[in-house]
Amino acid sequence: MARIAVIGAGMGAMAAAARLAVAGHRVAVYERTDTYGGAVRRFERDGFRFDTGPGLLPLPAVWRDLFIKTGKEPLESCVELVQIDPSSCHVFPDGTTVPLPNASRAGVVSALDEALGAGAGARWGDFLVRAREAWDRTRRPLLEEPLWPNWSVLAEREPYPSVPHKRLLRTRRAGTLREIGAWELRDERLADLLETQVLAHGLDPRTAPASAAVLPYMEHAFGTWYVRGGLGELARAVYERCVRRRVEFVFGAEVTGIVEKDGRAAGVELADGTVAEADHVVADVDPVRLSALTGHPLDTDGDVRPDAGSASAAPGRFTLLLALRGGREPGVAHRTVVHAPDREAELDFLASPGGDEPPRPTVTVLRPDDPALVPDDGHEAVVVSAVVPAEAGWDQEDTVRRYTDLLLDGAGSAIPGLRERMLWHEARTPAHTAAETGCGSVPAPALAAGEGRFLRPANITRLPGLYRVGGWSHPGGGLPHAGMSGALVAGLIVEGPEFRGSQ
C-alpha cells in the first residue's frame, strides 16, 4: 500500500483519488480552499442556486465508469441525469433561430433545412460523418491512453478527412476549423454554428486545427446531459464516493512545495511548514504553479513542448448569475446560444485585448427546468456566460460593469423582458476562477495536429513519482477529460509506466 498525496480537490484529482483508494492505496487530498470541485462549484443566495462553472455534462459515460469501478452504487443512484432536448437553440445575428435536437442526426438535418434552407442540413450531416472519422482516429491516443512518448506523431498528422477544395487552380484541404466552415459548409450561419461550438472551449477557430471537429461531434454523438440540482451535485457525489473509499481530505491546506528525495517526489510541504510524506504525488494544478512547486521546469526536450497547454494564452469565462421574478415559460430551451454580431471582432479582441471597448461576445444562456434551483415556481435561476480574456482588468468595476451590460444585451434575445424581471445578479469573473482553482484561464481539450500546440503535458513528469491530473494535463480540459485524466493517472501508479489505458 503506497501513500499518495493529491494536490487540489478538482474533479480530475478526485477521480484519481477514488480509483487509487479502491486499489488499496492510502490517499490524502490537500485543497487550499474550503471545499471540493475545482471549477465545478455553486453559489446560493435567497433560495436560488447556481452552477458557477460548467452547467451541462457531455459524455457522462466517463463518470459512470468511475462509479462502476469504485463501488457498487452506479452514478444514477447518486445523481439524476436528464438528457436535455433540444440540445441547444441558436440565435444568429440575422435573427434566424435554430433549435437543434439532442443526439439525433436526422433531427438536426431537418431542423437546419427548415431554418437555413434545403441542403444546409445535408452539408452539416456530411461534416459530422467526417468528424466521426477524425474521432475514431484520435479517440484512443488522445483520450484513453497516456500521451505517447513519440507524441510528435499526433502533432504532425491531421486526422480530419478534409474535402478537396479547388481554389486559384490549386487543390487545397482544410487545415483549420475556419477553413472547414468556409470550404465545406458553405453557409455563413453553418460556419458560425461550427465556430461557436469550438469557441465555447476557448479555442480560436481561425487557428484551431481541423481536428477540433471532434468537439461538436462528441456533443452530437453522445448527447448533452443535465444533473438535477446542478453540476455541483456531481461534484458532491464524487467527493462522497472518495470519502466512502477512505480518501482523506484536508481543506484550507495550501501546498507550497513538492518534497524531493533521492531524485523523486517524496511528499508535499504545506504553508504552515508541515511536510506530508508520500510515495507518489498527484498534482491538479496549472503548469506554471506546478513548476513553481518543484522549483524547476518540468517540460523539456523529452516532454511536450513548453508552450503546450500554456495557461497564460488561454481565455477565461465571465458569468452572470441572474435571480429573476416570474417562472420559466413552458417549452423554453435549456440552453440558448446568442451568436456575436461580429465574430471577427470577438476573436480579435480575445486574441489581443486592448484599450478598445470589448465587442458583444457570443453569449450562452442556461435556463434549467429545475425546482431545486429556485425558492418557488414564481422565480427563475438563469446563468449567462461568455468566453473572455483571462487578463482584462477584472479588479476594475468599470470592466465588470461593461461585460455585465454586454451579456445582458445578448441574453435579452433569449429572455424577453430580462432586465425588468431581474431581482439581482452576481458577476463571476476570471478572477473568481483564479481564486478557486489557482488559474483564471480555462483549459481546452487536447487536439491532434497543430504542431503540438493543442496537446497537453503528459501525466507522467520528468520527476519520478510526480504526476499531473486535471484539465492542464493530458487529455485536457472539460468534465469528461478531467475524469479520463484521473483514470490514466490511477492506471500509471497502479500498473506502472507500461500502462496503456483500458482495453
N, C-alpha and C positions, 0 to 999 in steps of 0.2 A: 504494500500500500504506500503510494507516494503522497507527499504533502504538496499541494498545489495552491499557489497564491494567484488570485484573479484580480486585476486592476480594473475597476469600473463594474457597474451593475447594469450595463446596457443589455439589449436583447441578445446580441451575439454572445456576450460574456455569460449571461445566464444560461443560454442554450448549451454552451460548452460545459459550464459548471454542473448542470443536471446530468449530462451524459457521463462526465468524469466521475461523479459521485456514484452513479449506478455501477460503474466499472470497478468500484471498490476503493477509490482514492479519497483522501481527506482534503476537502476543498474549502477554502476561505475566500470570500469576496470582500474587497476593500473599496468602498464607494465614498467619494469625498463629499457628496451632497447627502441629504437626509432621506432619500428614497431611491427606488429602483426604476428601471425602464429606459434610462438614457433619454433619447428624444421622444420616446413614447410615454407621454405624461398627460395629466388632465388638470383642468382648472375648475374650481367650484365656487359659486357665489349666488346667494339669494335663491337657492333651489335650482339653479342652472348648472349643467355640467358640460364641459367641452374637452375634446381632444386638442392638445396643443401641438402635437406632432402629426404623424400620418393619421388619416381618418378612414382609410379603406385598406383592405387586405387582399393583395394579389397572391396567387399560388399558395393557398392555405395548406396544401399537401406537405409543405416543409414543416409546418408546426404540428400537423397530425402525426408525422413521422417522429418528431421529438417526443410527443406524449406516448406513442406506442412503445418507443424504445426505452422510456424511463419509468414506466409504470403500467398498471392495469387499467387506469382510467383513460379513455380516449379524450381527445380535445373537446369533442362535442358534449362530453359530460361535465366539462369545466366552464365552457363558454357557449353562447348561442350564436351560430354563424348564419347570416342571411345573405343570399345572393341577390344583389340589387338589380332591378330591371325597370327602365333602361340602365345600361352601364353608365351612360353619360348623355347629357344633352348639350349640343354645341351651338353657340350663338356667334355667327360670323359678322364681320364689320358691315356687310351689305344688308344685314337684317335677316338673312337666312337662318333658320333654326332646324337642327337635325338631331332627333333622339336616336341613339344607337343601341339596339338590343344587346343583352348580355350574352356573350359566348354563342352567338348564332350567326354563322356566315351568311346564310340565306336571308335572315332578317336584316342584317347590316346592308347587304347588297340592295335589298328592296327599299330600305329607308333612304339610302344615298341616291338611288334612281329617282325616288319620289321628290326629294328635296333639291337635288342638283341637276337632274336631267338624266335621260336614258343614256346608259353607258358608263356613268360615273361609278355605279356600284360594281360593275364588272371589272373596271380598272383597279378599284380598291381590292376586290376579291382576288384578282391575279397577283397583286402585290403581296397579299397575305400568303399565297402559295409560295412565292419566292422567299418571303420572310421565314416561312416554316423550314425551308431548306437550310437557310442560314442557322436557324435554331438547332436543327438536327446535327449540323456540322460542329457547332460550338458548345452545345449543352453540357456534354461530359467534361471536356477540358476546362471550361470556364466556370462551371457550377458544381460539379460532382467530384472533381479530383483536385488535389493540391496543385498549385501552379507548377507547370513543368520546369525542370532545370533549364531546358532549351526553350524558354518562353518566347524567344525571338521568332520562332516559327509561327506562333499565334499573332505576333505583331506584324509580320510581313504579309500574310495571306489574307485576302479579303474573302470571307465566306459567303457574302451575299451574291447570288447569281444575277447580276445586272443584265438588263435587256440592251442589246447593241443599239446605239443611237448614232445616226449619221448627222454630222454637223460640219459644214465647210469642207465637204469632200473627205472627211475623216470619220471613221467609225470609233465611237467612244463608249465607255461604260461608266455608270455612276460609281463614283468613289466616295461620295459623301451623301448624307441624308438629303441635303438640299437638292442635289442632282437627281436623286430618285424622284422627288416631288416634281421637279421641272420636266424631266425627260420621260418618266414612266406614268405618272398620274395625270399629267397634262390638264389640270384644272386647279386654278388658284386656291379654291376652297379645300380641295382634297390635299393639296400640298400643305396648306395651313393646318389642316387636321393632323397630318403626319408630323409636322414640325412641333406643334403644340404638345403632342404626346411624348416627344423626346425632350422638349424644353422642360416639361414637368419634372424630369430627373436632373435638371440643372445643366443640361448639355446644349451647346450651341449647334443647331442643325447645319450651319454653314461649314463647320469643321468636324463634326462628329462623323465617324466612318459610316459607310453604308450598312455595316453590320449592326448599327443601332436599330435597324428594322426589327430585331428580335424583341425589342421592348414593347411596341404596340402589339406584336404577335402574342407575347405572353399574356397580355390582358385579354386579347380576343380568344385565345385557345383555352385558358384556364378560368376565365371569368373574374369578376370583381365582387368582393365579399365585404360585408359589414359585420362587426362584432356588436351584438346587442349590449347597450350600455357604454359603447365606445371602445376604441382600441386599448384604452387603459385597462380594460378587463382582460385582454390577452396578456398584457404585462403582469397583471396580478396573478393570473393562472400560472404563468411560467415561474414567477417568484415563489408561489406556494408549492409548486412541484419541486423546486430546488430545496425548499425548507423541509419538505417531507423526505427528501433524499439526504437530509442531514448536511446540506451545504450551510456553512456559517456565513452570515452577513455582518459586516462591521460598517455602519454608516457614520458619516462625519469623520472618515479616516482618509486623509489625503496622502497618497503615496508621493514621496519626494525623490525617491531614488530606487534603482534596482541594484541589489547587492550582488557582486560578482566574487566568486571563489574558485580558484584553480581553473580559470578561463571559462566559466559557465555561470549562468544565472543561479543564485543560491538563496533568493528571498527578496523582500521589499523593505525599504525604510520609510517610516511614516513621519508626518510633520512634527509629531511630538518627540521624535528621536528614537522611538522603539523600532526594533527590527523583527520582522516575522520571517523566520527561515522557511525555505521551501525547496523542493527538488525540481519544480518547474514553475515558471511564471507565465501567466497568460495576460496580455495587455489589450484592453479595449479602449485605446486612445489614438489620437491622430498622430501622423508621422513626426511632426515637429516636437510634440510633447514626449513621444517615446524616445527620440534621440536625446532629448534633454535629461530624461530619467536615467539613461545609460551613460551619459556624458560623452558620447561619440556617435557619429553617423552609423546607421545600420545598413544603409543601401549603398553598396559599392559595386564593383565590376561584375561580381558573380550573381548579383541580385537584380531585381527590377530597377531600371534606371532611376536616378534620384528624383526626377521631376514627375514620375508616375504617381498619380493619386495625390498631387500636391494640394494641401488644404488651402493654401493661400490663393490659388487660382479658382477655386470653386465658389459658386454663388451660395446665398443663403435663402431663407424664406421669411416673408413678412406676413403675419397672420392677424386677422381681426376676429375676436370672439364677440358675437352680437346677441344680446338678450332682447328679444322682440315681443311686443304685445300683439295678441292675436295668434290664433292657432295656424298650423300648417295647412294650406289648401289641399284638398284631395287631388291625387294624380300628379303631384309635383315630383319632378325628378330628384333623386337623392343627390346627384352631382350634376352641376351645370358649369360648363366652361365657356366663359365670355372672352372671345379672342381679342387680342390687341388690335386697335385700329391701324397701327403702323408697326408691322412686325420687324422691319429692318431697323427702325429707331429703337425698338425694345431691345433687340440683340446688340446693337451698337452700344447702348448705354450699359448693358450688362457686362460687355467686354471692356469698356473704358468709361466707368462712371466719372463724370467731371463736375464742373460747376453749373452746368445747364440744368434746367428743370427736368426731372425724370419724366419720360412719356408714360402714358397709361399702359400698364403691363397686362398680359393675359391673366385673367382672374378666375380662380376656381371657387365655386360656391357649393358648400355641403349643407344639405338640409335633411338630416336624418328623421325618419318617421319613428321616433323612439320616445315613449313616455318617460323613460328613466332619465332623460336629459333635461326635463322641464318641471317647474313646480306644479303645473296643472295644464289641462288641454287648452287653456286660453293664452298660452305663450309658446314661443318657438326659440330654440337654440340653433344658431347658424354659425358656421365657420367659413370665413372668406380668406383666401391666401393667394400669394403670388411669389414667383421666383424673383429675387432682388440681389443686388450686390451685397456681399457679406460685409464689406467695409464701405460704409456710406454715411458716417457720422451719426450712428444710431443713438448716441448720447445727447443729441440735439433735438429739442422739442419741435423745431420747425420741420426737420426731416421726417419725424414720426407723423406730424400733422399732415404734411404733403402726401405721404403714402396712404394715410388713412383716407383722405379725400379721394385719391385715385382709385383705391379699392372699392370704396362705397359707390363711386360713379359707375364702375364696372359692374358691381353686384346689383345695381339698380335695374339692369337689363334682365336679371333673373328673378328679382323680388320687387314687384310693383309696390310703390309707397314705402320703400325701405326706410328712408330717413324719418318719416312720420311715425313708423312703428317702433323705432328704436328706443328702448328704455335706457340702456347703457352699453358701452363696449369696452373691451380690453384690447390693447395693441400688444402683439408679441413680435419682437424684432430679432434679428440675428444675435443681438447682444444677450437676449434671454437664452437663446440656444447655446451660446458660448458659456453662460453661467451654469447651465445644466449638464452640458456634455464636454466642456473644455474647448470647443471649437464652434465658431459661428457659421461656418460653411456646412453644407450638407453633401455627403459623398454620393456620386453616381455609381450605378452598377458597372462592373468591368466589361469591356468590349474587346473583341478581336480587331486586328488590323490597326491602322493609325500609328504605325511605328512604335507601338508600345505605350503611347501617351494615355491610353484609356484602360490599361491594366492597373491592377493594384499590387502593392508589395506582397510577397509570399507570406504565408502563415508562419513558416519557419524563418527565423532570423539568422544572421551570421554569428549571434551569440548563442551557443548551445544552451538549451534549457529555457530560452525565451521565445514565446510565440505571440503572434498577432491574431486578433479576432475582431469582428465587427466591421462596420462599413468602410473603414480606412484600410482594410486589408483585403486580400483575395477572398471571395469574388466580388467585393464592392458593396455599395450602399443599397438600401431598401430592406424592408422586413424579410422577404424571402431569402435574400442574400445574406443577411445577418444570421439567420437560422442555419444556412448552409455553412457559413464560416465556423460556427460553433461545432457542427458535426465534423468538419475537416480537422479542426484543432484537436478535438477529443480523439479522433482516429489516429492522428500523428503521435499523440502522447501515449495512447494505449498500445498501438501496434508498432510504433517506431517510424523512422523515415521511409521505410518501404511501403507504408500505407498508400493505397492508390484510390481510395474512395469506395463507396458502397457499390456493390455489383447488382 
